[in-house]
Amino acid sequence: MKPRKKYRPGRVLLDPVGHVLTGFKPLAQIKSTTARLKIGYHGALDLLRRGKASREEILCLGDTINMAEAMVYITGIGVEYLPEIHAAEMALQTLGKRDRFLATGLELTALNRLTEIHDAQFKVVTVAEAEKALAYTEERTRK
């Protein structure tokens, strides 16, 4: 007999109409969320550049790669930069295999380019598209 699946209740929206209307706004208009996200991965990249990165910063950059890739697949924004996103992914994988998180110049260049691409995606994506990309990323990483 198969074991029971864990029950996962759905989200309860207090203001469903406001949620829908917010979904149409560009993500760049919501300054607090955009700034908090950008500070996270730009800070992680800066610590990596200075040679002080820990596992948390590497995971943050990995999440950035996953989100940028999801935005390409969900919205189609930045399809032409997919090879550069994959190059950043390979750079982070080789970086993660080392004892210390010290990046080479080529790896830093690839990760810098990733942050530029992700910043550009943030400028044109809507809140609803970002939520879809986040759900796609969570679904893929849960497997």
C-alpha positions in Angstrom: 0.0 0.0 0.0 1.3 3.5 -0.9 2.0 5.9 2.0 -0.2 8.9 2.3 1.0 12.1 0.7 1.7 15.0 3.0 -1.1 17.5 2.9 -0.1 21.0 1.7 -2.7 23.6 2.0 -2.9 26.3 -0.6 -2.3 30.0 0.0 -5.1 32.1 1.5 -5.3 35.5 -0.1 -6.6 38.3 2.2 -7.1 40.6 -0.8 -7.5 38.6 -4.0 -8.4 41.6 -6.2 -5.4 43.5 -4.9 -3.2 40.5 -5.6 -4.4 40.3 -9.2 -3.9 44.0 -9.8 -0.4 43.8 -8.3 0.4 41.0 -10.7 0.0 43.4 -13.6 2.6 45.8 -12.3 6.2 45.6 -13.5 8.5 44.2 -10.8 10.7 47.3 -11.1 7.9 49.5 -9.7 7.9 47.6 -6.4 11.1 49.1 -5.1 11.4 47.3 -1.7 11.2 43.8 -3.1 13.4 44.4 -6.1 16.0 46.1 -3.9 16.0 43.3 -1.3 16.5 40.7 -4.0 19.3 42.6 -5.8 21.1 43.3 -2.5 21.1 39.5 -1.8 22.8 38.3 -5.0 25.0 41.4 -5.5 26.2 41.1 -2.0 27.0 37.4 -2.5 28.9 38.2 -5.6 30.9 40.9 -3.8 31.8 38.5 -1.0 32.9 36.0 -3.6 35.0 38.6 -5.4 36.7 39.5 -2.1 37.3 35.8 -1.3 35.1 35.8 1.8 32.1 33.8 0.4 30.6 31.0 2.4 28.2 28.3 1.4 25.2 30.6 1.9 26.6 33.0 -0.8 27.1 30.1 -3.2 23.6 29.0 -2.6 22.3 32.5 -3.2 24.1 32.7 -6.5 22.7 29.3 -7.4 19.2 30.5 -6.7 19.9 33.5 -8.9 20.9 31.2 -11.7 17.8 29.1 -11.3 15.6 32.2 -11.2 17.2 33.7 -14.3 16.8 30.4 -16.2 13.2 30.1 -15.0 12.4 33.6 -16.3 13.7 32.6 -19.7 11.6 29.5 -19.8 8.4 31.0 -18.4 8.4 34.5 -19.9 10.8 34.1 -22.8 12.8 37.2 -21.6 16.5 36.8 -22.3 16.4 33.6 -24.5 19.4 34.9 -26.4 21.4 35.0 -23.1 20.7 31.3 -22.2 24.2 30.2 -23.1 25.7 32.8 -20.8 23.4 31.7 -18.0 24.6 28.1 -18.5 28.2 29.3 -18.5 27.6 31.0 -15.1 26.0 27.7 -13.9 29.1 25.7 -14.9 31.4 28.3 -13.3 29.5 28.0 -10.0 29.6 24.2 -10.2 33.4 24.2 -10.6 33.7 26.8 -7.9 31.6 24.7 -5.5 33.8 21.7 -5.9 36.8 23.4 -4.4 37.7 23.4 -0.7 37.5 27.2 -0.5 35.2 29.4 -2.5 37.9 31.3 -4.5 36.8 32.2 -8.0 39.0 32.6 -11.1 38.7 35.6 -13.3 36.7 33.7 -15.9 34.3 32.5 -13.3 33.8 36.0 -11.9 33.2 37.3 -15.4 30.5 34.7 -16.0 28.8 35.4 -12.7 29.0 39.2 -13.2 27.3 38.7 -16.6 24.6 36.6 -14.9 23.8 39.4 -12.5 23.6 41.9 -15.4 21.2 39.6 -17.2 19.1 39.1 -14.1 18.9 42.8 -13.4 17.7 43.4 -16.9 15.1 40.7 -16.5 13.9 42.4 -13.3 13.3 45.6 -15.3 10.9 44.1 -17.7 9.1 41.3 -15.9 5.8 41.7 -14.1 5.1 40.6 -10.6 2.8 37.7 -11.9 5.6 36.5 -14.2 8.1 36.6 -11.4 5.8 34.6 -9.2 5.3 32.0 -12.0 9.1 31.8 -12.4 9.6 31.4 -8.7 7.0 28.6 -8.6 8.7 26.9 -11.5 12.1 27.1 -9.7 10.6 25.7 -6.5 9.0 22.9 -8.4 12.2 22.0 -10.2 14.4 22.2 -7.1 12.0 20.2 -5.0 12.5 17.1 -7.1 
